[in-house]
């Protein structure tokens, strides 16, 4: 399956933060899966070209890019990866110089597995892909 977003789009159109090439494919694949899950599996049977509006295609790409950037910013896909990336030294001393890293909200609460960046939903809402339909009972 071809990726819906390539690293060139991420850098030049979305202006995302730098992602190491060795991590790009994994982050993009997982971000695409999360977006597809939110869209109730729409991309299991469809491609971006099946979306009639170019703006909807762009919104889906941007949603994937936002999730990739979330993974990069948080230090990984799983909660364990993110927690490990926040376990860096909080203070150090060299000779008479001492420095302490301030505690951030990222240190205090590491997002759980399956966490979605809030921008993803905002990008997808106008496309209609989040709509689950109306169910009739009885």
Buried (B, 14 or more C-beta within 10 A) or exposed (E): EEBBBEBEBBBEEBEBEEBEEEBBEBBBBBBBEBBBEBBEEBBEEEEBEEBEEEEBBBBBBBBBBBBBBBBBBBBBBBBEBBBEBBEEEEEEEEEEEEEEEEEEEBBEEBBEEEBBBEBBBEBBEEBEBEEEEEEEEE
